[in-house]
Amino acid sequence: MERVQRAPWRFSPVGLVNTDNADAPETLTRLVSEGAQSVRLSPPTWSPGYDPLAIWRNSAELVIPVSCLGSSEGCTSPLLIQGQGIP
C-alpha cells in the first residue's frame, strides 16, 4: 500500500482473499478499508457455508470492481449471471 500512497496515479490496489475461508467477506471489507479498490476472483468461486455468493454479494455491497481471472465458462456461470439476489 505504501507504493499506492506514493504514486496513486500509477497503481490501483487489488485485494486478494482466500475464498475458502468463511471470513472472506470480512477480510475483503477490511482490505477495502485499508485502500484496496477492487478484488480478484476466479470464477467459479463460491463461498463456503449457506451462501455460496457471499463474497460476490460483499463485493457488490462495497461497490468495488471484480477482476475475474478464469475461463469464459466460469465467468458465465448461470448462478453468477442470474445473481440470485446480488444487489
C-alpha positions as CSV (number, residue, x, y, z in Angstrom):
1,M,0.0,0.0,0.0
2,E,3.0,2.3,0.5
3,R,3.6,2.4,-3.3
4,V,0.0,3.2,-3.9
5,Q,0.1,6.1,-1.5
6,R,3.3,7.4,-3.1
7,A,2.0,7.0,-6.7
8,P,-1.8,6.7,-6.7
9,W,-1.9,7.7,-10.4
10,R,0.1,4.6,-11.3
11,F,-1.2,1.9,-9.0
12,S,-4.7,0.6,-8.2
13,P,-4.6,-1.9,-5.3
14,V,-6.4,-5.2,-5.9
15,G,-7.5,-7.3,-2.9
16,L,-6.9,-11.0,-2.8
17,V,-8.8,-13.1,-0.3
18,N,-8.9,-16.8,0.4
19,T,-12.5,-17.6,-0.6
20,D,-12.3,-21.0,1.1
21,N,-12.3,-19.2,4.5
22,A,-15.7,-18.4,6.0
23,D,-14.4,-14.9,6.9
24,A,-13.5,-13.9,3.3
25,P,-16.2,-11.2,3.1
26,E,-15.0,-9.6,6.4
27,T,-11.4,-9.9,5.1
28,L,-12.4,-8.1,1.9
29,T,-14.2,-5.4,3.8
30,R,-11.0,-4.8,5.9
31,L,-8.8,-4.7,2.7
32,V,-11.1,-2.1,1.2
33,S,-11.0,0.0,4.4
34,E,-7.2,-0.2,4.1
35,G,-7.3,1.0,0.5
36,A,-8.0,-1.9,-1.9
37,Q,-10.0,-0.6,-4.8
38,S,-11.1,-3.9,-6.3
39,V,-10.9,-7.7,-5.8
40,R,-9.6,-10.5,-8.0
41,L,-11.8,-13.6,-8.0
42,S,-11.5,-16.7,-10.2
43,P,-14.9,-17.9,-11.3
44,P,-16.5,-20.2,-10.4
45,T,-15.6,-19.0,-6.9
46,W,-18.2,-20.0,-4.3
47,S,-18.2,-19.1,-0.6
48,P,-18.3,-21.8,2.0
49,G,-21.4,-22.1,4.1
50,Y,-25.0,-21.4,3.5
51,D,-24.5,-18.6,1.0
52,P,-22.3,-19.6,-2.0
53,L,-22.4,-16.0,-3.3
54,A,-21.3,-14.3,-0.1
55,I,-18.0,-12.9,-1.5
56,W,-19.8,-11.7,-4.6
57,R,-22.6,-10.0,-2.6
58,N,-19.9,-8.4,-0.4
59,S,-18.1,-7.1,-3.4
60,A,-21.3,-5.6,-4.7
61,E,-22.2,-4.0,-1.3
62,L,-18.7,-2.5,-1.2
63,V,-19.3,-1.1,-4.7
64,I,-15.9,-2.3,-6.0
65,P,-15.0,-3.8,-9.3
66,V,-14.3,-7.6,-9.5
67,S,-11.5,-8.6,-11.8
68,C,-12.3,-12.1,-13.0
69,L,-9.5,-14.5,-13.7
70,G,-10.7,-17.7,-15.4
71,S,-12.3,-19.3,-18.3
72,S,-15.3,-17.8,-20.2
73,E,-17.3,-20.8,-18.9
74,G,-16.6,-19.9,-15.3
75,C,-17.4,-16.3,-15.9
76,T,-20.7,-17.1,-17.5
77,S,-22.0,-19.4,-14.8
78,P,-25.8,-19.3,-14.6
79,L,-25.6,-18.7,-10.9
80,L,-23.4,-15.6,-11.4
81,I,-25.4,-14.3,-14.3
82,Q,-28.8,-14.6,-12.5
83,G,-27.2,-13.1,-9.5
84,Q,-29.5,-14.8,-7.1
85,G,-30.2,-11.5,-5.3
86,I,-26.8,-9.8,-5.7
87,P,-27.5,-6.1,-5.3
